[in-house]
Amino acid sequence: MATPAEELERSEKLGGIGCSRKRKEDPRFIQGKGHYVDDIQLPGMLVGDFVRSPHAHARIKAIHKDKALAHPGVHAVLTAEDLAPLNLHWMPTLAGDKQMVLADGKVCFQNQEVAMVIADDRYIAADATELVEVEYEPLEVLVDPHQAMDDDAPVIRDDLEGQTEGFHSKRVHHNHIFTWDVGDKDATDKVFDEAEVTVTEKMLYQRVHPCPLETCGCVADFDKVKGELTVHITSQAPHVVRTVFSQLSGIAESKVHINAPDIGGGFGNKVGIYPGYVVATVASIVLGRPVKWVEDRIENLSTTAFARDYHMTGELAATSDGKILGLRTHVLADHGAFDACADPAKWPAGFFRPRRLRRLRRPGQVARRLLQHLHRQLRHQDRLCTGGRRLHQQVPGWRRLPLLVPRHRGVLPDRADDRRAGPEAGHGQGGDPFQELHPPRAVPLPLCPGLGV
């Protein structure tokens, strides 16, 4: 049995919360020896580049690709018409919706993928994209999510017009995606009617983009002899990618190999499945050669996953001395033309409930807006907590309110024998760890209930 001194030495050697960890990957990176998707060069590899729509909303009347096909070094120009026989012109999303791989009959956002040129190198492919002539019929655009569900709002998704069943909820408009309604409405309304103080604030959590240093890209390589597909991809979720690729291609998952090399940042931007991955894979299968696709910075900013874009109205009921009694919020989220968010939890915007908050109600609607972005990953779970803080700051006496939910720095109370929740939860004996760790006291900083420090 180890002595106390030996245990102490072992603990110091292993380290724990807050200790410094030696980084193993730095030497090769600072010497320029990282290995990213764009560093991969395979024999006979071709390169793809997209023809993208300059319009935010338009019907496609015709696509003329003869000039591009005649350009030296061009091997193929793929459109939705080419993918349709393979049933790959649309694909499922991670949110229960489906999206166009290449524009099928119309474009629904600016810079949407219309065709992919496959050529000997990227420069030839880029030149050939300018030779593809697309005839568009511009349609009415929609740029304000607050107008997305007006009676006279243009229909963004023709395939959803008239449908009332959605993946998450009933649909009440052709541009409506889903509504989540949580809480006790009657009880919450009663609290607000009787409250001494009520405050309201409208808040915008603007759209932001992860903008990783390395943009999205892949190298697809199909081996016709073995019937195996290998995809080198800058992905944060390679296991999900393998499953989706197997479903789309019909290739057994055991024969789909996903290689995620060094990744130059992701921040959620590299969770979803982008059209470039699918079209490059189709091109490799059809042409029998490896195909690389790597987007440029403008493509990354305009057509890949963003965050937030929440329009929130918050109401808070409280006593005159700052005690919160109830909260009502309404959130309008702009998910764009295709709902492809990859949520880490059940709710698209998390709300961490203060332990002593009496009533909570949070309805939210998601409307389609027509602009640049295809994939929708509204993944930051702290937005509504920030909203609660901003509302709380308007309540008289808010600075005197004690922190309600503790998170002691690196120390967790022992609750192994406790199966209860709420104020009575404790160390197995019904004690309240809040009272033990954080007795009531004045809090000098503007802390929000539910945001422990």
Beta strands, then each sheet from edge to edge (+ up, - down):
strand 1: 46-52
strand 2: 58-64
strand 3: 74-78
strand 4: 90-92
strand 5: 98-100
strand 6: 106-107
strand 7: 113-119
strand 8: 133-138
strand 9: 176-183
strand 10: 197-208
strand 11: 217-223
strand 12: 228-233
strand 13: 256-259
strand 14: 291-294
strand 15: 307-318
strand 16: 324-334
strand 17: 359-367
sheet 1: 3+ 7- 1+ 14+ 11- 12+ 13+
sheet 2: 6+ 2- 8+
sheet 3: 4+ 5-
sheet 4: 9+ 17- 16- 15+ 10-
end
